[in-house]
Amino acid sequence: MEKHIACLVKALDQMALPHRYIDREQNLVQVTLPWGKEYFQLNKTPFNSEVVYHLCRDKMHTYEILNEHIRMPKTLSFLDSTIPAEYRHYCQYHSTEEMVEATAEHFDFPVVIKRNAGALGKGVFLCEDKEQVRQALDKTFDHHSKEYDFLALAQEYVSSKLEYRLLCAFGEPVLAYQRGSKEGFNLRYWEQDEIAIQVHDESLIQELYEFVRPCYEHIDLGWVGFDIIMGHDGNYHLIELNSSPKFNNFINNNESQQVVDLYVRAMTLFMARRGVS
């Protein structure tokens, strides 16, 4: 059983909601609610629609929807020029070299190259020059790699002073934590002896929420972790949305009851949306 599933089950017990495990590993949980059965599968929840889940997973579509409404790093996308011929009419750039030149034209170095559908910081590269951009694109478009993605992103590098995860349920902030304390490019912070530090300052939580509030005017987000950087420029920047957050690092370094409580609140809001008090 995953740690966040254990917290979910404690929340369901606390709320006296009938539930049972479907799988041997106890990571697929069926919950009986007044309108029928709902399922939690590993880090997937019933709190988002299918399209919202995929919008959050697609970093470029997220950017295209939100960048005019909230501060986000400038982003450019590159479609793998070796994809099947039937899709090549979507290609704006027809070789890796054209992509490298476009990156140099639109961005200052260093620049971030990442997979469009990546997660957990995998397939993310901080590139100092054209050659590193070329190498990052080659790795992204390597058809023999499990990290392959048909869409690569070039993204403006924002040097971070602090990085936060703000988790919201149905438009309400339910948990905030600082993702390590290292400044700059803090990739996969949990592997760098960095920890998740819970934010207790209600004024800071509200400040983070006010920053992301415009997102709700454009996407009906049920359950989402906002990854937010406070840059050395003194501004907040939204990096991406995570509709399937895990809490392993947070639970390892904080009270697991905080995760239980956020599931209780999320379930309460979920049921309220269906008219159940």
N, C-alpha and C positions, 0 to 999 in steps of 0.2 A: 504493500500500500504506500502510495506517495504521501509525503508529509502534508500537502495541502488537502488531499482527500481525507486524511485523518481529522483535520480541522473542520472540513465540511461536515463530516459525519457527527462530530461533536455539536455543531450548530444545529443540525437536523434533530438530534436528540434533545437539545435544549428547547427547540420549538415544538417538540412532540409531533414531528412530521414523519409518517410512515416511510420507511426506505429499506432497500435490501441490495446486497451485492449481486451482480450478475456474473462476474468473472471470477476465476480462481484467485487472481492477484488482488482482488478487491479494489480495482481502480475504475470500474464501471458501476456507477451507483444509480439505481432507479428510485425515484421519489414519487410518492402518490400524493397528488394535490387535488383540490376540489374539482378541477376540470379534466383530470386525467394524469397520465404518467409523463414525467420529465426525466431527462438523463444528464448525468455528469460523467464525462469520459476523460480520464486523466485531467488535463488542464482546459478541456472544452466544457462550456456551460450552455444552458438554454437561454441565456440572458440577451443574446444578440440574434438578429436575423442572419440568414445565410449570406446575404449580400453585404451586410455590415462586417461580418467576420472576414470576408474576402477583401473588402476595401481596406481594412486595417492591415491585412497581410500584404497588400500590394502598396508598397511605399510610394510609387510614382502616382498612382491614382489618388492616394491620400493627399499627396502634395498638390496635385492638380485641382482637387476640390477645395483645399484649405489655404493655400499659400497667399491668396489675396485677402484673407480675413484674419490671419494670425502670423506672427513672425516665425518663419522657417528658413533654414539654410537654402540658398539657391540650388536647384537640382536640375540636372539634364539626364535624359535616358538614352541608352544605346541598345538597339536590338541586335542580337547575334546575327551577323551577316551570313553565317553558314546554315541557317535554319532551312527547312524544306522550301523549295522554290515557290510553292503556293502561298507562302507567307512573306516572301521577300519584298512585295510591294509596300509593306509597312516600314521597310528600312529607310531611314533618312541618311544614314552613313553606311557605306558599302564595303568598308574594310577597317581593320583595327587601326591602321595608320590615320584614316580620316577621323576616327573617334579620338585618337590621341591629339590630333591637331585641334579638333573642336574643343577638347578639354582645356588645352593651353590657351585657346582664344577666349573662352568664356570665364575662366577661373584664374585666380592667383594661386601659386603654390605656397604651402602644401595643399593638396586637394584629397578628398576622400573618395575612394572607389568602393562600391559595395554591391552585393546582390540585391535585386529588387525584392525578392521574397525571403531574404535571409532572416535568421533569428539567432538569439543568444550570442550576438557579436561575431558569428562565423562568416567568413568571406568578406571581411571589412578591412580595407587597406588605406593607410595614410601615405600618400605618394608625394615625394619631394621634387620629382622631375618627370619629364616625358617617359623616360625609360621605365620608371616604376609604374607609371600609368599603364604602359603597354604590358608589363608583366602582370599587373592586377587584372586587366581585361582578359589576357590569355588564360589566367586561372579561372576567372568567372565563366568563360565560354569553353572550358575544357569538357568535352562531352564524355570523357572517361572518368570524371571526378564526381563524387557524390555531392559536391558543393556546386555543381553546374547550375546556372540559371540562364535562361534565354534573354534576360533583360538585365543590363548593368546600369548602375547609376553613378554619375559624377556629382559630387555634392560639395558645396562650399564648406571649408573647414572652419568651425567655430571653436576657438580655444576656450575650454570650459574652466571656470573658477569653481563651480559646484554643479553636480548633476543630481536630478531628483526623479523619482517615480511617484506620480500621483495617481492613485487608483480611485476611480469613481464608479458608482453603481447608479444607473438611471439618473444621471445628472447631479448626483450628490457625492462629495468627497468622503471616502470611508477610510483611507489610509494614505499616508505620505512618508517616504523615507529617502534619505540621502544615499546615493549609490557610491559608496566609498568617499574618500576625502582627497584623493590625488587630483591635482590640477592638470589641465591639458588633455591629451588623448588617452582616456582611461578605459580602454577596451577590455571587456571581460574582467571587470574589476574584481570579481570574486576569486579569480585565479592569481591576483596580484597582492594577496594578503590584505585586501580591502574588504570592508564589511558594510552591510546595510544598516544604516543608523536611523531609527524611527524619528520622525519629526513630530514633536509635541506642541510646538508653537502654533497656536490656532490662527494667529495673524498671518504667519507664513503660509499655512495651509490655505487660508482664504485668498492670499495673494496669488498663489499658484493656480487656484481654481478660477479666479477672475481672469487670469491670463488665458486659460484654455476654454473659458465659457463660450467664446464665439464658435467653437467647433460644433456645439449642440444646435446651432441654427442651421447647420448644413448636413449633419449626419446624426441619425437617431441612435446614439451610442447607449447600449444598455450596460455593458461591463467592459471597462477599458482602463489600461494603464497608460498614462501619458508620460513619455520620456522627455524630460525638460532639462535644458542646459541653461545655467546662468553663466553667460559669457564674460570674458574680461572686459567687454565693452559695456558691462553693466545692465545688459538686457537679457530677458528670457528668450529662449529659442525652443520651439517644439521640434524634436528630432523625428519621432515616429509614434504611432499608436500600437498598443499591444492588446488584442482582444482575448488572449489566452495566457495571462500571466501565471507564472509559477512563483512560489514564495520560499524556495529552499534556503537561499542565503539569508532572507529575512528571518525565517524561523530559527535558523542556526544561531542567530545573534540577538534575538529579541524574544519576547514572550509570545508563544504560539497562540495564546488567548486573543491577541490582537487580530489574528487571522480568523479565528472562530467568530469573533464579534463582527468582522466585516461580512462574513457569509450570512450571519443572522440578519444584518441590516439589508444585504442584497436580496435575500429571500423575502424579507418583509416588503420591500419595495416592488419586487417582482409580482408578488401576490396582490399587492394593492393595485397594480396596473390591470389586473384581471378582476378587480372589484371584490377581492377577498381581504378582509381586515383581520 
